[in-house]
Amino acid sequence: MKISVIGTGYVGLTVGTCLAETGNDVVCVDKDQEVVDELSEGKLTFHEPALDDLLERNVAEERLTFTTDLEKAVNFGEIIYITVGTPSDGDGSADISAVLEVASSIGRTMEEPKIVVNKSTVPVGTADEVRSTIAGETDEEFHVVSNPEFLKEGNAVDDFMKPDRIVVGTEGEKVRKTLEDLYEPFVRTTGNPILFMDNRSAEMVKYAANTMLASRVSLMNELANLSEKLGADIENVRRGIGYDHRIGTHFIFAGTGYGGSCFPKDVRALISLGKEKDTEMKMAKAIHQVNETQKGILADKIVQYLDGDMTDKKVAVWGLSFKPGTDDMRNAPSINLIEKLIEGRAEVVAHDPVAIDTAREELPEEVVFNEDQYKTLQGAHALAVVTEWKKFRNPNFDRMKEFMEDPAIFDGRNIYDPAKLNNLGFYYEGIGRG
Ligand SMILES: NC(=O)c1ccc[n+]([C@@H]2O[C@H](COP(=O)([O-])OP(=O)(O)OC[C@H]3O[C@@H](n4cnc5c(N)ncnc54)[C@H](O)[C@@H]3O)[C@@H](O)[C@H]2O)c1
């Protein structure tokens, strides 16, 4: 099939590349010329495991091309994906102006019937807005499909190639058949379902999924903070509940709060949707509030350990991206931590395996970056571990001690064994480990 994808961020590029990998001819559009130039050479513009090889191959085999020319792209694909950003507005609602701008351009430029698939995460009812926006510009036939994306950064290719389920909101029978054909290769081996439903339910599924997952994180963090005060260890509690099949093991890790471009914005967007409909989203509000507090917890522990005075104190930070496997810094808990430390006049030296370049744009200019995880510790009075990159799991503790002025570890992901670290002569604090 001939496909156009508008927006080549984490979602759009994954979608475009994976659809090209299954034999489709794909044109991706972005408004950023630099991004388009790099991608046209088969070079990835952000860190995402496995996407680089796929991109290079599909560009080389000429199934995947990039352009800034929206008109050309609109008239190329029989299916047009919208994968632009929908960031939080000041009041927490989702800003869908980029989606509507693209919809309007599609309407203005299309010269034959199209299927417009919205993959951006959008408030319930947006498909109707997209529909009326396009209809305001053209008399050609078109269909609007709501097809939320569930990929995780750091595992995007695998998630897209082997989804647990595919959710498609559409009313048209013919459109349903087209999308079934397009997505069949992705469910062929697993037998996982393609779930067809109405547009509004499909849009709601995405917010429900993210809020559900975020709720588990916030509840575990709340339980962790209480466990700490009661002398219980949240890691034992986690194991104790995780074997319960009704609960399961996913998303029950205590830590420094969730970040990224999705959970924080989608929980807030749901709260805002509730407000619009006079339905207070009490749970969603609590999830958000707990998370906001949690993002400050590691900094509070370090400030307290250093007796409130961080002048002339050096704090090392391991891990900056909002989670391992990505260089995405959007809403990363490391930002809250580092801003608090800098406010308290600490000297901050930070290391991340892939996110130093993106972090530089987000963090205060006082932060010093080091490409070497051990040299980051030189002269440090404390180490904060914020992102659970694999290489931080089993470091050389003797070497760490040699570098550190004061061997104190603040483990924001509970990856170390407190007893082991105490035996090795470290001061240790995790999250919720009484
Ligand atoms: N990142 C994720 O893990 C993830 C997962 C599922 C769903 N989503 C949703 O998918 C959407 C996209 O997310 P993302 O993380 O890929 O965003 P992103 O910010 O990484 O990428 C968006 C891209 O769209 C481009 N763009 C914006 N307006 C444009 C226009 N008018 N024409 C052409 N290009 C334009 C931008 O230049 C950018 O490259 C959001 O709604 C997000 O909530 C994201």
Ligand as a Chemical Component Dictionary entry (heavy atoms), coordinates in Angstrom:
data_LIG
# 
_chem_comp.id                   LIG 
_chem_comp.type                 NON-POLYMER 
_chem_comp.pdbx_formal_charge   0 
_chem_comp.three_letter_code    LIG 
# 
loop_
_chem_comp_atom.comp_id 
_chem_comp_atom.atom_id 
_chem_comp_atom.alt_atom_id 
_chem_comp_atom.type_symbol 
_chem_comp_atom.charge 
_chem_comp_atom.model_Cartn_x 
_chem_comp_atom.model_Cartn_y 
_chem_comp_atom.model_Cartn_z 
_chem_comp_atom.pdbx_ordinal 
LIG N1  N1  N 0  6.440 9.055  22.406 1  
LIG C1  C1  C 0  5.701 8.005  22.770 2  
LIG O1  O1  O 0  6.175 7.085  23.446 3  
LIG C2  C2  C 0  4.252 7.929  22.360 4  
LIG C3  C3  C 0  3.577 6.709  22.476 5  
LIG C4  C4  C 0  2.248 6.626  22.090 6  
LIG C5  C5  C 0  1.600 7.777  21.618 7  
LIG N2  N2  N 1  2.271 8.951  21.547 8  
LIG C6  C6  C 0  1.563 10.119 21.007 9  
LIG O2  O2  O 0  1.949 10.282 19.645 10 
LIG C7  C7  C 0  2.016 11.674 19.310 11 
LIG C8  C8  C 0  3.405 12.010 18.794 12 
LIG O3  O3  O 0  4.325 11.776 19.852 13 
LIG P1  P1  P 0  5.914 11.797 19.618 14 
LIG O4  O4  O 0  6.534 11.458 20.917 15 
LIG O5  O5  O -1 6.245 11.027 18.404 16 
LIG O6  O6  O 0  6.108 13.378 19.327 17 
LIG P2  P2  P 0  7.415 14.096 18.829 18 
LIG O7  O7  O 0  7.372 15.448 19.433 19 
LIG O8  O8  O 0  8.601 13.222 19.050 20 
LIG O9  O9  O 0  7.213 14.211 17.246 21 
LIG C9  C9  C 0  6.287 15.024 16.616 22 
LIG C10 C10 C 0  6.871 15.402 15.240 23 
LIG O10 O10 O 0  5.852 16.051 14.491 24 
LIG C11 C11 C 0  6.447 17.104 13.753 25 
LIG N3  N3  N 0  5.392 18.061 13.402 26 
LIG C12 C12 C 0  4.666 18.860 14.211 27 
LIG N4  N4  N 0  3.777 19.584 13.495 28 
LIG C13 C13 C 0  3.942 19.223 12.205 29 
LIG C14 C14 C 0  3.328 19.616 10.989 30 
LIG N5  N5  N 0  2.360 20.542 10.966 31 
LIG N6  N6  N 0  3.748 19.028 9.846  32 
LIG C15 C15 C 0  4.729 18.100 9.864  33 
LIG N7  N7  N 0  5.353 17.700 10.987 34 
LIG C16 C16 C 0  4.967 18.243 12.139 35 
LIG C17 C17 C 0  7.503 17.665 14.696 36 
LIG O11 O11 O 0  8.500 18.391 13.991 37 
LIG C18 C18 C 0  8.046 16.362 15.330 38 
LIG O12 O12 O 0  9.134 15.847 14.599 39 
LIG C19 C19 C 0  1.605 12.419 20.584 40 
LIG O13 O13 O 0  0.243 12.680 20.529 41 
LIG C20 C20 C 0  1.908 11.426 21.677 42 
LIG O14 O14 O 0  1.116 11.624 22.820 43 
LIG C21 C21 C 0  3.585 9.052  21.883 44 
# 
loop_
_chem_comp_bond.comp_id 
_chem_comp_bond.atom_id_1 
_chem_comp_bond.atom_id_2 
_chem_comp_bond.value_order 
_chem_comp_bond.pdbx_ordinal 
LIG N1  C1  SING 1  
LIG C1  O1  DOUB 2  
LIG C1  C2  SING 3  
LIG C2  C3  SING 4  
LIG C2  C21 DOUB 5  
LIG C3  C4  DOUB 6  
LIG C4  C5  SING 7  
LIG C5  N2  DOUB 8  
LIG N2  C6  SING 9  
LIG N2  C21 SING 10 
LIG C6  O2  SING 11 
LIG C6  C20 SING 12 
LIG O2  C7  SING 13 
LIG C7  C8  SING 14 
LIG C7  C19 SING 15 
LIG C8  O3  SING 16 
LIG O3  P1  SING 17 
LIG P1  O4  DOUB 18 
LIG P1  O5  SING 19 
LIG P1  O6  SING 20 
LIG O6  P2  SING 21 
LIG P2  O7  DOUB 22 
LIG P2  O8  SING 23 
LIG P2  O9  SING 24 
LIG O9  C9  SING 25 
LIG C9  C10 SING 26 
LIG C10 O10 SING 27 
LIG C10 C18 SING 28 
LIG O10 C11 SING 29 
LIG C11 N3  SING 30 
LIG C11 C17 SING 31 
LIG N3  C12 SING 32 
LIG N3  C16 SING 33 
LIG C12 N4  DOUB 34 
LIG N4  C13 SING 35 
LIG C13 C14 SING 36 
LIG C13 C16 DOUB 37 
LIG C14 N5  SING 38 
LIG C14 N6  DOUB 39 
LIG N6  C15 SING 40 
LIG C15 N7  DOUB 41 
LIG N7  C16 SING 42 
LIG C17 O11 SING 43 
LIG C17 C18 SING 44 
LIG C18 O12 SING 45 
LIG C19 O13 SING 46 
LIG C19 C20 SING 47 
LIG C20 O14 SING 48 
# 
